[in-house]
């Protein structure tokens, strides 16, 4: 789904908890996956901003937990992911990083009934920093890369995958063996992004990957499967050398 910057900013204001995703999806008619991705971006950036200030309050957070508040209560209070809040509290309680990691991986082995239940809830509700969320994100990325490869094959493009060029210079997901025309422009590669492309993500992708692909191989195509912001400012080279598309653009 393609969004204007104004609409994207409006959604960012409305998405303040996982519970908001379904409400906004019904009210706005926007796919839940797109909204989940936008909310995840918001939470990640919020974490980058609040991580150390919240961690510095670990003694206070531990006191709240000892008085009966749950990790989820404290997560909502601090506006930080529940597993991160749990890590700060349990570290203050004496858990090493290794012990906390073991507890997260094996919550059923925790003898303290309250802690076992509380940590299990935090893990279950954390769709950004929990192991299950990371696994699902990785699986989605692999699925989208396969979908892109299947589309290219179906439409007669010949290409190398990133795996086939392992050990070579930075390589996009699909590097064309021969340049081709796409939307009237000559392109050399396709890159798959299994999330929503907002201004921050597009700038980060460009600096970290895309500008290098352009320097090495020439212009290419980036598909943000869950949509992107259409009218945000991007560097001139980005606009000149990269075609942005979403899932709808690959539908026959």
C-alpha positions as CSV (number, residue, x, y, z in Angstrom):
1,X,0.0,0.0,0.0
2,X,1.3,3.4,-1.0
3,X,0.8,6.2,1.5
4,X,1.5,9.9,1.5
5,X,3.8,11.3,4.2
6,X,0.9,13.1,5.8
7,X,-1.1,9.8,6.1
8,X,1.9,7.9,7.3
9,X,2.5,10.5,10.1
10,X,-1.2,10.3,11.0
11,X,-1.0,6.5,11.4
12,X,2.2,6.8,13.5
13,X,0.3,9.0,15.9
14,X,-2.6,6.6,16.1
15,X,-0.5,3.4,16.6
16,X,0.6,3.4,20.3
17,X,0.1,-0.2,21.3
18,X,-0.5,-3.6,19.6
19,X,-4.2,-3.2,20.4
20,X,-4.4,-0.2,18.2
21,X,-3.5,-2.1,15.1
22,X,-6.8,-3.9,14.6
23,X,-8.8,-0.8,15.5
24,X,-6.9,1.3,12.9
25,X,-7.1,-1.4,10.3
26,X,-10.9,-1.5,10.6
27,X,-11.3,2.3,10.7
28,X,-8.8,3.1,7.9
29,X,-9.2,0.0,5.7
30,X,-5.4,-0.6,5.7
31,X,-3.9,-4.1,5.8
32,X,-3.0,-5.3,9.3
33,X,0.5,-6.3,8.1
34,X,1.2,-2.8,6.9
35,X,0.1,-1.3,10.2
36,X,2.1,-3.9,12.2
37,X,5.2,-3.0,10.3
38,X,4.6,0.8,10.8
39,X,4.1,0.2,14.6
40,X,7.2,-2.0,14.8
41,X,9.3,0.8,13.2
42,X,7.9,3.2,15.8
43,X,8.7,0.8,18.6
44,X,12.3,0.2,17.4
45,X,13.0,3.9,17.2
46,X,11.3,4.5,20.5
47,X,13.6,1.8,22.0
48,X,16.7,3.5,20.5
49,X,15.7,6.7,22.2
50,X,14.5,5.3,25.6
51,X,16.7,2.3,26.1
52,X,19.4,3.8,28.3
53,X,17.1,6.3,30.2
54,X,14.7,3.4,31.1
55,X,17.6,1.1,32.0
56,X,18.9,3.7,34.4
57,X,15.6,3.4,36.3
58,X,16.0,-0.4,36.8
59,X,16.0,0.0,40.6
60,X,12.7,1.9,40.4
61,X,11.3,-0.6,37.9
62,X,12.3,-3.5,40.2
63,X,10.5,-1.8,43.1
64,X,7.3,-1.6,41.0
65,X,7.6,-5.2,40.1
66,X,8.1,-6.3,43.7
67,X,5.0,-4.4,44.7
68,X,3.0,-6.5,42.3
69,X,3.0,-4.8,38.9
70,X,3.6,-7.0,36.0
71,X,6.3,-6.7,33.3
72,X,3.5,-5.7,30.9
73,X,2.3,-3.0,33.3
74,X,5.8,-1.6,33.5
75,X,6.3,-2.0,29.7
76,X,3.2,0.2,29.1
77,X,4.4,2.7,31.7
78,X,7.9,3.0,30.1
79,X,6.8,2.7,26.5
80,X,9.4,0.0,26.0
81,X,9.1,-3.6,24.8
82,X,8.2,-6.0,27.7
83,X,11.1,-8.4,27.3
84,X,13.5,-5.4,27.6
85,X,11.8,-4.1,30.7
86,X,11.9,-7.7,32.1
87,X,15.7,-7.9,31.4
88,X,16.3,-4.6,33.3
89,X,14.3,-5.8,36.3
90,X,15.8,-9.2,36.5
91,X,19.3,-7.9,36.0
92,X,18.7,-5.7,39.1
93,X,17.3,-8.8,40.8
94,X,20.7,-10.5,40.2
95,X,20.2,-12.4,36.9
96,X,23.2,-12.4,34.6
97,X,22.7,-12.0,30.9
98,X,23.2,-15.7,30.4
99,X,20.7,-16.6,33.1
100,X,18.1,-14.2,31.7
101,X,18.6,-15.7,28.2
102,X,18.1,-19.1,29.6
103,X,14.9,-18.0,31.4
104,X,13.5,-16.4,28.2
105,X,14.3,-19.6,26.2
106,X,12.9,-21.9,28.9
107,X,10.3,-20.0,31.0
108,X,8.6,-23.2,32.0
109,X,11.7,-24.1,34.0
110,X,11.4,-21.1,36.3
111,X,10.4,-22.3,39.8
112,X,8.9,-19.0,41.0
113,X,5.2,-19.2,39.8
114,X,4.7,-15.5,39.6
115,X,7.9,-14.9,37.7
116,X,7.2,-17.8,35.3
117,X,3.8,-16.5,34.4
118,X,4.9,-12.9,34.2
119,X,7.8,-13.6,31.9
120,X,5.8,-16.0,29.7
121,X,3.2,-13.2,29.2
122,X,5.9,-10.6,28.3
123,X,7.4,-13.0,25.7
124,X,4.0,-13.8,24.3
125,X,3.1,-10.1,23.9
126,X,6.4,-8.9,22.6
127,X,6.2,-9.2,18.8
128,X,9.4,-7.2,18.2
129,X,12.2,-8.4,20.5
130,X,11.0,-11.9,21.4
131,X,12.6,-14.9,19.7
132,X,9.3,-16.0,18.2
133,X,8.9,-12.5,16.6
134,X,12.5,-12.6,15.2
135,X,11.8,-16.1,13.8
136,X,8.6,-14.9,12.1
137,X,10.3,-11.8,10.7
138,X,13.1,-14.0,9.2
139,X,10.5,-16.4,7.8
140,X,8.6,-13.5,6.2
141,X,11.9,-12.1,4.7
142,X,12.7,-15.5,3.1
143,X,9.1,-15.9,1.8
144,X,9.2,-12.4,0.2
145,X,12.6,-13.1,-1.4
146,X,11.2,-16.3,-2.9
147,X,8.1,-14.5,-4.1
148,X,10.3,-12.0,-5.9
149,X,12.5,-14.7,-7.4
150,X,9.4,-16.6,-8.6
151,X,8.0,-13.4,-10.2
152,X,11.3,-12.7,-12.0
153,X,11.5,-16.3,-13.3
154,X,7.9,-16.2,-14.4
155,X,8.5,-13.0,-16.4
156,X,11.7,-14.2,-18.1
157,X,14.4,-12.5,-16.1
158,X,17.7,-14.3,-15.6
159,X,19.5,-13.6,-12.4
160,X,21.8,-14.6,-9.6
161,X,20.5,-14.8,-6.0
162,X,22.5,-13.3,-3.1
163,X,23.2,-16.9,-2.0
164,X,24.7,-17.8,-5.4
165,X,27.1,-14.9,-5.1
166,X,28.2,-15.6,-1.5
167,X,31.7,-14.3,-1.0
168,X,31.4,-11.7,-3.8
169,X,31.0,-7.9,-3.3
170,X,27.8,-6.6,-1.8
171,X,25.0,-8.3,-3.8
172,X,21.2,-7.5,-4.0
173,X,18.7,-10.3,-3.6
174,X,18.5,-10.8,-7.3
175,X,21.2,-9.5,-9.6
176,X,20.2,-9.7,-13.2
177,X,22.6,-11.6,-15.5
178,X,21.6,-9.1,-18.3
179,X,20.2,-5.6,-17.9
180,X,16.5,-5.3,-18.6
181,X,13.8,-2.7,-19.1
182,X,11.4,-2.2,-16.2
183,X,8.8,0.6,-16.4
184,X,10.7,2.1,-19.3
185,X,14.0,2.3,-17.4
186,X,17.1,0.1,-17.6
187,X,17.7,-1.8,-14.3
188,X,20.3,-4.3,-13.2
189,X,19.0,-5.7,-9.9
190,X,16.0,-6.3,-7.6
191,X,16.0,-6.0,-3.8
192,X,13.2,-7.3,-1.5
193,X,12.2,-5.6,1.7
194,X,9.5,-7.5,3.7
195,X,8.3,-4.4,5.6
196,X,6.9,-0.9,5.1
197,X,9.2,1.7,3.5
198,X,8.9,4.9,5.5
199,X,11.3,7.8,5.2
200,X,13.7,6.6,7.9
201,X,13.8,3.1,6.6
202,X,14.4,4.2,3.0
203,X,17.3,6.5,4.1
204,X,18.8,3.8,6.2
205,X,18.5,1.2,3.4
206,X,20.0,3.6,0.9
207,X,23.1,4.4,3.1
208,X,23.6,0.8,4.2
209,X,22.9,-1.1,0.9
210,X,21.3,0.6,-2.0
211,X,23.8,3.2,-2.9
212,X,26.5,0.5,-3.0
213,X,24.4,-1.6,-5.4
214,X,24.0,1.4,-7.6
215,X,27.8,2.1,-7.6
216,X,28.6,-1.5,-8.3
217,X,25.9,-2.6,-10.8
218,X,23.9,0.5,-11.8
219,X,20.2,1.3,-11.3
220,X,17.8,-1.2,-9.8
221,X,14.4,-1.9,-8.2
222,X,13.4,-2.1,-4.6
223,X,10.1,-3.7,-3.6
224,X,8.7,-2.8,-0.2
225,X,6.2,-5.6,0.1
226,X,4.0,-3.8,2.7
227,X,4.0,-0.5,0.9
228,X,6.0,2.8,1.1
229,X,5.7,6.5,1.5
230,X,5.4,8.1,-1.9
231,X,6.3,11.7,-1.3
232,X,9.1,11.8,1.2
233,X,12.4,13.5,0.4
234,X,15.1,11.2,-0.8
235,X,18.7,11.9,-2.1
236,X,18.8,12.9,-5.8
237,X,20.8,9.7,-6.6
238,X,18.1,7.6,-5.0
239,X,15.4,9.1,-7.1
240,X,17.5,8.9,-10.2
241,X,18.7,5.3,-9.8
242,X,16.1,3.4,-7.8
243,X,12.5,2.4,-8.8
244,X,10.2,1.8,-5.8
245,X,7.4,-0.6,-6.0
246,X,5.1,-2.6,-3.6
247,X,3.3,-5.9,-3.8
248,X,0.4,-4.5,-5.9
249,X,2.9,-3.5,-8.6
250,X,3.8,-7.2,-9.2
251,X,0.3,-8.4,-9.6
252,X,-0.5,-9.6,-13.1
